[in-house]
């Protein structure tokens, strides 16, 4: 099955959207002047963002390949953003053509590019749902039309949690993650990456201020704060680590010479 769910609202081009800012950093064309303006402001104070965006993508590829090789055949990617090849489904179905992938995002522009996301293998399925990560019930219900949550699923939230606050009366990011993990069958995996102030505090604080002034909340987290997302789960080696170092391939080793990337990454299994 391929398709999309829920008609999106009109695209708001008066304010930047994280997915479109990220698209600009990756060299994409699916962004607006307001997104480019914010992307350039952040780049001016944090020179790590371009290599960070690329490092995040490569981490996603390695993590998805790892769990697919471990036998996972269902994937739920929340906050997928603008299509950038290779996409998650291409990596997963490259290992297991029968893999089922559901993408979820709250940015209406992503739906405009859903066809780019929906060219999966003939044996598997690739589906897009328009939903917000904060609406756990709706998102899981729509994803459940394609995925069987009684069987293991790889849940991916790459470079998403730093846009969500901790206030229990607000985003309640830790509570959200607990709800998603609770819905997963034993043997499922959680794939996460998150911006941290630990490795480049001044630049990250300036970048965070630009995000906040633009109307986009931004919450860099320390190693301990990021590790909290994996409580009760079994971390895969090498554990929670800067994104370059998570099971690096040759390109990642070479890229480390460019400088630090203030992003943590981790993958964990639900026992």
C-alpha positions as CSV (number, residue, x, y, z in Angstrom):
1,X,0.0,0.0,0.0
2,X,1.2,3.5,-0.8
3,X,-0.5,6.7,-0.1
4,X,-1.1,9.6,2.3
5,X,-3.6,10.4,5.0
6,X,-5.3,13.6,6.0
7,X,-5.5,16.7,3.8
8,X,-2.8,19.2,5.0
9,X,-3.4,22.8,5.8
10,X,-2.1,25.6,3.6
11,X,1.7,26.0,3.7
12,X,2.7,28.9,6.0
13,X,5.5,30.7,4.3
14,X,5.6,33.6,6.8
15,X,7.6,31.6,9.3
16,X,10.5,29.2,8.9
17,X,9.9,25.5,9.4
18,X,12.7,23.2,10.7
19,X,12.2,20.7,7.9
20,X,12.7,23.4,5.3
21,X,15.6,25.0,7.1
22,X,17.2,21.6,7.2
23,X,16.5,21.1,3.5
24,X,18.4,24.3,2.7
25,X,21.4,23.1,4.7
26,X,21.4,19.9,2.7
27,X,21.4,21.9,-0.5
28,X,17.7,21.2,-1.3
29,X,15.3,23.4,-3.3
30,X,12.1,22.9,-1.3
31,X,12.4,25.9,1.0
32,X,11.3,29.5,1.1
33,X,13.1,32.8,1.6
34,X,12.1,32.9,5.2
35,X,13.7,29.4,5.7
36,X,16.9,30.4,3.9
37,X,17.2,33.6,6.0
38,X,17.1,31.6,9.2
39,X,19.4,28.9,7.8
40,X,22.0,31.5,6.9
41,X,21.8,33.3,10.2
42,X,22.4,30.1,12.1
43,X,25.2,29.1,9.7
44,X,26.9,32.5,10.4
45,X,27.1,31.7,14.2
46,X,27.4,27.9,14.0
47,X,29.7,26.7,11.3
48,X,29.0,23.1,12.2
49,X,25.4,23.0,10.8
50,X,26.2,21.9,7.2
51,X,28.3,19.0,8.2
52,X,25.9,18.3,11.0
53,X,23.0,17.9,8.6
54,X,25.1,15.6,6.4
55,X,26.3,13.6,9.4
56,X,22.7,13.2,10.6
57,X,21.7,11.7,7.3
58,X,24.5,9.3,7.2
59,X,23.7,8.2,10.8
60,X,20.2,7.5,9.8
61,X,21.4,5.3,6.9
62,X,23.7,3.3,9.2
63,X,21.2,2.9,11.9
64,X,18.4,1.8,9.6
65,X,20.7,-0.6,7.8
66,X,21.8,-2.0,11.2
67,X,18.3,-2.7,12.5
68,X,17.2,-4.1,9.1
69,X,20.1,-6.5,9.1
70,X,19.0,-7.5,12.6
71,X,15.6,-8.5,11.2
72,X,13.4,-5.5,11.5
73,X,10.9,-5.2,8.7
74,X,8.7,-2.3,9.8
75,X,9.8,1.3,10.1
76,X,8.1,4.5,11.4
77,X,10.0,7.7,10.7
78,X,8.6,10.7,12.5
79,X,9.6,14.2,11.4
80,X,10.9,12.8,8.1
81,X,11.2,16.2,6.4
82,X,11.7,17.0,2.7
83,X,12.7,14.0,0.6
84,X,16.5,13.6,0.3
85,X,17.9,10.5,-1.4
86,X,18.6,8.0,-0.3
87,X,15.5,8.0,1.9
88,X,14.9,5.7,4.8
89,X,12.8,3.4,2.8
90,X,15.5,3.0,0.1
91,X,18.0,2.0,2.8
92,X,15.6,-0.4,4.6
93,X,14.3,-2.0,1.4
94,X,17.8,-2.3,0.1
95,X,18.4,-4.8,2.9
96,X,14.9,-6.3,3.0
97,X,12.7,-5.5,-0.1
98,X,9.6,-6.6,1.8
99,X,10.1,-3.9,4.5
100,X,7.2,-1.6,5.3
101,X,7.9,2.1,5.9
102,X,5.6,4.9,7.2
103,X,6.8,8.5,7.1
104,X,5.1,11.1,9.3
105,X,5.5,14.8,9.3
106,X,3.4,17.9,10.2
107,X,4.7,20.2,7.4
108,X,2.2,20.4,4.5
109,X,5.0,20.9,1.9
110,X,6.2,17.3,2.6
111,X,2.9,16.0,1.3
112,X,3.5,17.9,-1.9
113,X,6.6,15.7,-2.3
114,X,5.0,12.5,-1.1
115,X,5.3,10.9,-4.5
116,X,9.1,11.2,-4.2
117,X,8.8,9.2,-0.9
118,X,6.4,6.6,-2.2
119,X,8.6,4.9,-4.8
120,X,9.4,1.8,-2.7
121,X,10.0,-1.8,-3.6
122,X,7.3,-3.9,-5.2
123,X,7.5,-6.4,-2.3
124,X,7.2,-3.8,0.5
125,X,5.2,-0.7,1.1
126,X,6.0,3.0,1.6
127,X,3.4,5.3,3.1
128,X,3.2,8.9,4.2
129,X,0.8,10.3,6.9
130,X,0.3,13.9,7.7
131,X,0.4,14.1,11.5
132,X,2.2,15.9,14.4
133,X,4.5,14.0,16.7
134,X,2.6,15.5,19.7
135,X,-0.6,13.8,18.6
136,X,0.5,10.3,19.5
137,X,-2.9,8.6,19.2
138,X,-3.7,10.0,15.7
139,X,-0.2,9.4,14.4
140,X,-0.1,5.8,15.6
141,X,-3.6,5.1,14.4
142,X,-2.8,6.3,10.9
143,X,0.6,4.4,10.9
144,X,-1.2,1.3,12.1
145,X,-3.1,1.1,8.8
146,X,0.2,0.0,7.3
147,X,2.2,-1.3,10.2
148,X,1.4,-4.1,12.7
149,X,2.4,-2.8,16.1
150,X,2.1,-6.4,17.5
151,X,5.3,-7.0,15.7
152,X,8.7,-5.2,16.1
153,X,9.0,-1.7,14.6
154,X,12.0,0.6,14.2
155,X,10.9,4.1,15.4
156,X,13.1,6.9,14.1
157,X,13.1,10.5,15.3
158,X,16.3,11.8,13.8
159,X,17.1,15.5,14.7
160,X,13.6,16.0,16.0
161,X,13.6,16.0,19.8
162,X,15.6,19.3,20.0
163,X,12.4,21.0,18.7
164,X,10.3,19.7,21.6
165,X,10.3,21.0,25.2
166,X,10.1,19.1,28.5
167,X,7.3,21.0,30.2
168,X,4.6,18.4,31.1
169,X,2.0,21.0,30.3
170,X,3.7,21.7,26.9
171,X,5.4,19.3,24.5
172,X,6.4,16.9,27.4
173,X,9.1,15.3,25.1
174,X,10.0,12.6,27.6
175,X,6.3,11.7,28.1
176,X,5.9,11.6,24.3
177,X,8.8,9.2,23.9
178,X,7.4,7.0,26.7
179,X,4.1,6.8,24.9
180,X,5.6,5.8,21.6
181,X,7.9,3.3,23.1
182,X,5.0,1.8,25.1
183,X,3.2,1.2,21.8
184,X,6.0,-0.8,20.4
185,X,6.3,-4.6,20.6
186,X,9.3,-6.1,22.4
187,X,12.2,-6.4,20.0
188,X,11.5,-3.0,18.5
189,X,14.2,-0.3,18.1
190,X,14.4,3.4,18.9
191,X,16.7,5.6,16.6
192,X,17.5,9.1,17.9
193,X,19.8,12.0,17.3
194,X,19.7,15.4,19.1
195,X,21.7,18.7,19.1
196,X,23.8,19.1,22.3
197,X,25.4,22.2,23.9
198,X,28.2,20.0,25.3
199,X,30.6,20.1,22.4
200,X,30.1,23.7,21.2
201,X,28.2,25.7,23.8
202,X,28.6,29.2,22.6
203,X,27.7,28.5,19.0
204,X,24.7,26.3,19.9
205,X,23.4,29.0,22.3
206,X,23.5,31.6,19.5
207,X,21.9,29.2,17.1
208,X,19.2,28.4,19.6
209,X,18.5,32.1,20.1
210,X,18.0,32.5,16.3
211,X,15.6,29.6,16.3
212,X,13.6,31.0,19.2
213,X,13.5,34.6,17.8
214,X,12.1,33.1,14.6
215,X,9.3,31.5,16.5
216,X,10.8,28.0,16.6
217,X,11.4,26.6,20.0
218,X,14.8,24.9,20.3
219,X,16.1,22.7,23.2
220,X,19.7,21.5,22.9
221,X,20.4,18.7,25.5
222,X,23.3,17.4,27.5
223,X,24.6,13.9,27.3
224,X,22.6,13.0,30.5
225,X,19.4,14.6,29.2
226,X,19.7,12.9,25.8
227,X,20.5,9.5,27.4
228,X,17.3,9.8,29.4
229,X,15.3,9.0,26.2
230,X,16.7,5.5,26.3
231,X,15.8,4.6,29.9
232,X,14.5,1.0,30.1
233,X,15.9,0.1,26.7
234,X,19.0,-1.8,25.7
235,X,21.5,0.5,23.9
236,X,23.4,-1.0,21.0
237,X,27.1,-0.4,21.0
238,X,28.8,2.0,21.1
239,X,26.0,3.5,23.1
240,X,25.1,7.2,23.2
241,X,28.0,9.0,21.3
242,X,28.6,12.0,19.0
243,X,26.9,11.2,15.7
244,X,30.1,10.7,13.7
245,X,31.2,7.9,16.0
246,X,28.1,5.7,15.9
247,X,29.4,2.7,13.9
248,X,31.2,5.0,11.5
249,X,32.0,4.1,7.9
250,X,35.0,5.4,6.0
251,X,33.2,8.5,4.9
252,X,32.4,9.3,8.5
253,X,35.9,8.8,9.7
254,X,37.2,11.1,6.9
255,X,34.5,13.7,7.7
256,X,35.7,13.9,11.3
257,X,38.7,15.9,10.0
258,X,36.3,18.7,9.2
259,X,35.7,19.3,12.9
260,X,33.2,18.5,15.6
261,X,29.4,18.0,15.1
262,X,27.5,18.9,18.3
263,X,25.0,16.1,17.9
264,X,24.5,13.0,19.9
265,X,23.1,9.8,18.5
266,X,22.0,6.4,19.8
267,X,20.0,3.3,18.9
268,X,18.3,1.0,21.5
269,X,16.3,-2.1,21.5
270,X,13.1,-2.6,23.5
271,X,13.6,-5.8,25.6
